[in-house]
Amino acid sequence: MPSTLVMIGGESYRVGQIGGFFRLPLGYTNLYAVCTQIGADAAPPGSVERSFGAALEDDMQLHLSGYRWMTIVLFGEALGGDFERGVGQYPTVGDEVHLVTNDDLKIIYGWAKGKKGTISVGRIAGATGISADISVAGFVSRHSAIVGSTGAGKSNLVTVLLETVSDGSLPNARAIVIDPHGEYASALGDRARVFRIRPNESAGERHLWVPFWALPFVELQQLTLGGLQPNHEASIRDEVLDMKVAAAQHLTVPPPPETLTADSPVPFSIKKLWYELDKFERLTFPVSAPQTDANAHPPEQVGDATLLRSDRYPAASPYNQAPYKNQKKRNLERQLDLMRSRLKDARFSFLFSPGGGYEPDLDGEVENDLNTLVRDWVGHNKPITIFDVSGLPSEVLPTIVGTMLRIVYDMLFWAQDLPIGGRQQPLLVVLDEAHRFVPEGVDTPAHRTLSMMAKEGRKYGTGLMLVTQRPSEIDSTILSQCGSMIALRLTNSADRAKVSAAVPDDLGGLVDQLPSLRTGEGVFLGEVMPIPSRVRVRKAEQKPMGNDPKLPDVWQVADRPDGDLYTQALANWRGQSTSAQIEDNQGEEG
């Protein structure tokens, strides 16, 4: 071609654009391909390529000093006006390659017309007036990943997706958003039910409670006691099992005792567990042998399990005389002090002292069980549930998030034949800042739960959407399970390499254009769209709180804020709440 600029039907087309489409007619079928790489052979005249050109073409005037070339990847075919992803036949040497015009694009993107299972998120960047419609089934049941550098538009894209899912066109939609920064509640408004550690109840937010007895034994042990010797861990596990077996008899539908383990989500009193373990360490005896509960010294002062107050016994003699210490003592004083401080720590009250009737009494009885909790989380009449986990202690964030998702996932798994099960009413889990929960090479409760959801969730109606600015830090196995990739502007070379290795199609060359994408523009790959597409995402109706500050406008205000507001800021810090600022922001938006 003498020029890469071509005029067809009064419109100009430029050949050789990365991401540009091409058509290969084979009889009645048209194959469609996307350009992933371009280049030129810049060898001087008279070299090997000149003789190669002469063998193909006799006209010496067409000889060029270098050949322009491009690599294209086939992605679909059309018979008449029906487009289908994938190809049934391949071109051969000598077949023609045609430009794709707007008429061809309307055939390609016309797949969504008249279908109920699609939602629009913006416009196709390389075409005029063509809506970017994505498949709901593709991004829910096949898992997806949204990647992009800070400020590339990830929060806006997630908000647009959630707005579209909850606009009433999908009345039975169900989605969970794990929100580590507390930015989506303001954007989704009445469409979502919001759970926080310290909620703004006047705005309709609810308390986030995660009962400790829903945690597997190993996670609960790590949170409360830390590391233990294997023999001590086994004995304490047996004690927890005995307490759960006894407390299970108080449940509405008691399970068979032989089905219970220390990991079963059965209520029991963790304060009583601490009291009994602490008592065992403090016991003294008037005789060295035999030592039994019957001949132990009575306590000088009786403690209180509810108040986490220890029994007081006569101090053991350092010499070989009465009172004797407990010969079976485990020497867990340090671990029990940690456990007591955790149980009394106000930051962990949502876990160890949950309200709403989820805290067991000393006999393990509760007013409300996990069915009430999950119904409150995902069984309400709003399509979206937001878990604002910004108030959770960072050291337990992966554990708590993993436990929350495991509770929901297991409940829906065992309800798979019921109308509330995942197969009848699928669930989408949106995980913001995913690199914090599924890091490469680190084993956490969130990692184990999300790995299981990525591998098995599709079968049981649970979809996963990972949102991250550092894809290079995400576990490769989980990322490879994502059938769709939405890549916004991405400048870090390590992140681009990870995305290139994980793209669902053979389109790694498209990743090279990610640094040049505009803000809010992304490359949609995989199941969400029938073809790899560069999309300009529309603006969300309500901006998430994570948007950039309005500079320089806010710096141009003449009056500086009142210095007394730092008193309120200190109170918020100590109270672990930003509700005052949230209310102010909402007032300004209103």
ChimeraX attribute file (.defattr): number of C-alpha atoms within 10 A of each C-alpha:
attribute: neighborCount
match mode: 1-to-1
recipient: residues
	/A:1	9
	/A:2	7
	/A:3	7
	/A:4	11
	/A:5	11
	/A:6	14
	/A:7	9
	/A:8	9
	/A:9	6
	/A:10	7
	/A:11	9
	/A:12	11
	/A:13	16
	/A:14	12
	/A:15	18
	/A:16	21
	/A:17	16
	/A:18	19
	/A:19	22
	/A:20	20
	/A:21	27
	/A:22	23
	/A:23	22
	/A:24	20
	/A:25	17
	/A:26	15
	/A:27	7
	/A:28	8
	/A:29	15
	/A:30	20
	/A:31	24
	/A:32	29
	/A:33	23
	/A:34	23
	/A:35	21
	/A:36	23
	/A:37	19
	/A:38	14
	/A:39	12
	/A:40	11
	/A:41	12
	/A:42	12
	/A:43	14
	/A:44	12
	/A:45	13
	/A:46	9
	/A:47	11
	/A:48	10
	/A:49	19
	/A:50	19
	/A:51	13
	/A:52	11
	/A:53	17
	/A:54	13
	/A:55	9
	/A:56	9
	/A:57	12
	/A:58	10
	/A:59	9
	/A:60	10
	/A:61	7
	/A:62	12
	/A:63	17
	/A:64	17
	/A:65	16
	/A:66	17
	/A:67	15
	/A:68	14
	/A:69	12
	/A:70	14
	/A:71	14
	/A:72	21
	/A:73	17
	/A:74	23
	/A:75	20
	/A:76	20
	/A:77	24
	/A:78	21
	/A:79	12
	/A:80	10
	/A:81	13
	/A:82	11
	/A:83	19
	/A:84	18
	/A:85	16
	/A:86	15
	/A:87	14
	/A:88	10
	/A:89	10
	/A:90	9
	/A:91	13
	/A:92	8
	/A:93	5
	/A:94	6
	/A:95	10
	/A:96	11
	/A:97	14
	/A:98	12
	/A:99	17
	/A:100	17
	/A:101	17
	/A:102	15
	/A:103	8
	/A:104	18
	/A:105	16
	/A:106	15
	/A:107	14
	/A:108	21
	/A:109	18
	/A:110	17
	/A:111	17
	/A:112	19
	/A:113	9
	/A:114	8
	/A:115	10
	/A:116	11
	/A:117	14
	/A:118	21
	/A:119	19
	/A:120	17
	/A:121	22
	/A:122	20
	/A:123	19
	/A:124	22
	/A:125	18
	/A:126	17
	/A:127	14
	/A:128	10
	/A:129	11
	/A:130	16
	/A:131	20
	/A:132	23
	/A:133	23
	/A:134	21
	/A:135	18
	/A:136	19
	/A:137	15
	/A:138	20
	/A:139	23
	/A:140	25
	/A:141	23
	/A:142	24
	/A:143	31
	/A:144	28
	/A:145	28
	/A:146	25
	/A:147	27
	/A:148	27
	/A:149	21
	/A:150	15
	/A:151	16
	/A:152	21
	/A:153	22
	/A:154	28
	/A:155	25
	/A:156	24
	/A:157	23
	/A:158	21
	/A:159	22
	/A:160	24
	/A:161	18
	/A:162	22
	/A:163	21
	/A:164	17
	/A:165	23
	/A:166	21
	/A:167	12
	/A:168	12
	/A:169	12
	/A:170	15
	/A:171	12
	/A:172	13
	/A:173	18
	/A:174	22
	/A:175	23
	/A:176	22
	/A:177	22
	/A:178	22
	/A:179	18
	/A:180	20
	/A:181	14
	/A:182	21
	/A:183	20
	/A:184	27
	/A:185	22
	/A:186	19
	/A:187	23
	/A:188	23
	/A:189	13
	/A:190	13
	/A:191	19
	/A:192	25
	/A:193	23
	/A:194	27
	/A:195	21
	/A:196	22
	/A:197	23
	/A:198	18
	/A:199	18
	/A:200	19
	/A:201	10
	/A:202	7
	/A:203	11
	/A:204	11
	/A:205	18
	/A:206	19
	/A:207	18
	/A:208	22
	/A:209	21
	/A:210	26
	/A:211	25
	/A:212	28
	/A:213	24
	/A:214	20
	/A:215	25
	/A:216	16
	/A:217	21
	/A:218	15
	/A:219	19
	/A:220	17
	/A:221	18
	/A:222	14
	/A:223	17
	/A:224	19
	/A:225	20
	/A:226	15
	/A:227	13
	/A:228	14
	/A:229	8
	/A:230	9
	/A:231	10
	/A:232	14
	/A:233	16
	/A:234	12
	/A:235	11
	/A:236	18
	/A:237	18
	/A:238	14
	/A:239	16
	/A:240	20
	/A:241	21
	/A:242	17
	/A:243	21
	/A:244	25
	/A:245	25
	/A:246	16
	/A:247	22
	/A:248	23
	/A:249	15
	/A:250	14
	/A:251	16
	/A:252	8
	/A:253	8
	/A:254	12
	/A:255	13
	/A:256	10
	/A:257	14
	/A:258	7
	/A:259	8
	/A:260	16
	/A:261	18
	/A:262	21
	/A:263	18
	/A:264	16
	/A:265	20
	/A:266	28
	/A:267	28
	/A:268	28
	/A:269	25
	/A:270	26
	/A:271	22
	/A:272	19
	/A:273	17
	/A:274	22
	/A:275	22
	/A:276	15
	/A:277	18
	/A:278	21
	/A:279	17
	/A:280	17
	/A:281	18
	/A:282	20
	/A:283	25
	/A:284	27
	/A:285	25
	/A:286	16
	/A:287	16
	/A:288	15
	/A:289	10
	/A:290	10
	/A:291	17
	/A:292	10
	/A:293	10
	/A:294	8
	/A:295	13
	/A:296	19
	/A:297	16
	/A:298	16
	/A:299	16
	/A:300	10
	/A:301	11
	/A:302	12
	/A:303	15
	/A:304	13
	/A:305	18
	/A:306	13
	/A:307	10
	/A:308	17
	/A:309	15
	/A:310	18
	/A:311	20
	/A:312	16
	/A:313	19
	/A:314	19
	/A:315	14
	/A:316	18
	/A:317	12
	/A:318	10
	/A:319	8
	/A:320	10
	/A:321	12
	/A:322	16
	/A:323	21
	/A:324	23
	/A:325	24
	/A:326	18
	/A:327	14
	/A:328	10
	/A:329	12
	/A:330	13
	/A:331	12
	/A:332	16
	/A:333	13
	/A:334	11
	/A:335	17
	/A:336	19
	/A:337	15
	/A:338	16
	/A:339	21
	/A:340	19
	/A:341	14
	/A:342	18
	/A:343	20
	/A:344	15
	/A:345	12
	/A:346	13
	/A:347	16
	/A:348	19
	/A:349	17
	/A:350	20
	/A:351	22
	/A:352	24
	/A:353	21
	/A:354	18
	/A:355	16
	/A:356	15
	/A:357	15
	/A:358	24
	/A:359	27
	/A:360	25
	/A:361	18
	/A:362	16
	/A:363	16
	/A:364	23
	/A:365	21
	/A:366	20
	/A:367	12
	/A:368	15
	/A:369	20
	/A:370	18
	/A:371	13
	/A:372	14
	/A:373	20
	/A:374	17
	/A:375	13
	/A:376	14
	/A:377	21
	/A:378	20
	/A:379	15
	/A:380	14
	/A:381	14
	/A:382	17
	/A:383	23
	/A:384	27
	/A:385	23
	/A:386	24
	/A:387	25
	/A:388	23
	/A:389	20
	/A:390	18
	/A:391	17
	/A:392	19
	/A:393	12
	/A:394	12
	/A:395	9
	/A:396	16
	/A:397	20
	/A:398	20
	/A:399	21
	/A:400	23
	/A:401	23
	/A:402	20
	/A:403	22
	/A:404	22
	/A:405	19
	/A:406	21
	/A:407	21
	/A:408	20
	/A:409	24
	/A:410	11
	/A:411	18
	/A:412	25
	/A:413	19
	/A:414	12
	/A:415	16
	/A:416	18
	/A:417	12
	/A:418	13
	/A:419	11
	/A:420	16
	/A:421	20
	/A:422	26
	/A:423	19
	/A:424	15
	/A:425	17
	/A:426	22
	/A:427	27
	/A:428	21
	/A:429	22
	/A:430	24
	/A:431	23
	/A:432	22
	/A:433	19
	/A:434	25
	/A:435	19
	/A:436	18
	/A:437	24
	/A:438	26
	/A:439	20
	/A:440	17
	/A:441	11
	/A:442	11
	/A:443	12
	/A:444	18
	/A:445	24
	/A:446	23
	/A:447	24
	/A:448	16
	/A:449	20
	/A:450	24
	/A:451	18
	/A:452	14
	/A:453	24
	/A:454	23
	/A:455	15
	/A:456	14
	/A:457	22
	/A:458	18
	/A:459	15
	/A:460	22
	/A:461	23
	/A:462	27
	/A:463	27
	/A:464	27
	/A:465	25
	/A:466	23
	/A:467	22
	/A:468	23
	/A:469	23
	/A:470	22
	/A:471	30
	/A:472	20
	/A:473	18
	/A:474	22
	/A:475	19
	/A:476	18
	/A:477	13
	/A:478	23
	/A:479	25
	/A:480	21
	/A:481	20
	/A:482	25
	/A:483	22
	/A:484	27
	/A:485	29
	/A:486	25
	/A:487	25
	/A:488	32
	/A:489	27
	/A:490	26
	/A:491	17
	/A:492	16
	/A:493	12
	/A:494	14
	/A:495	19
	/A:496	25
	/A:497	15
	/A:498	19
	/A:499	24
	/A:500	18
	/A:501	16
	/A:502	24
	/A:503	24
	/A:504	18
	/A:505	19
	/A:506	14
	/A:507	22
	/A:508	17
	/A:509	17
	/A:510	20
	/A:511	23
	/A:512	17
	/A:513	17
	/A:514	20
	/A:515	16
	/A:516	12
	/A:517	19
	/A:518	13
	/A:519	16
	/A:520	21
	/A:521	26
	/A:522	29
	/A:523	23
	/A:524	23
	/A:525	24
	/A:526	21
	/A:527	26
	/A:528	24
	/A:529	22
	/A:530	23
	/A:531	23
	/A:532	23
	/A:533	21
	/A:534	24
	/A:535	24
	/A:536	21
	/A:537	22
	/A:538	16
	/A:539	15
	/A:540	20
	/A:541	12
	/A:542	16
	/A:543	18
	/A:544	19
	/A:545	18
	/A:546	15
	/A:547	13
	/A:548	8
	/A:549	9
	/A:550	8
	/A:551	8
	/A:552	8
	/A:553	8
	/A:554	9
	/A:555	10
	/A:556	9
	/A:557	9
	/A:558	7
	/A:559	7
	/A:560	8
	/A:561	9
	/A:562	7
	/A:563	8
	/A:564	8
	/A:565	10
	/A:566	11
	/A:567	10
	/A:568	14
	/A:569	15
	/A:570	11
	/A:571	13
	/A:572	15
	/A:573	11
	/A:574	9
	/A:575	12
	/A:576	15
	/A:577	19
	/A:578	18
	/A:579	13
	/A:580	12
	/A:581	13
	/A:582	16
	/A:583	14
	/A:584	11
	/A:585	13
	/A:586	12
	/A:587	9
	/A:588	8
	/A:589	10
	/A:590	6
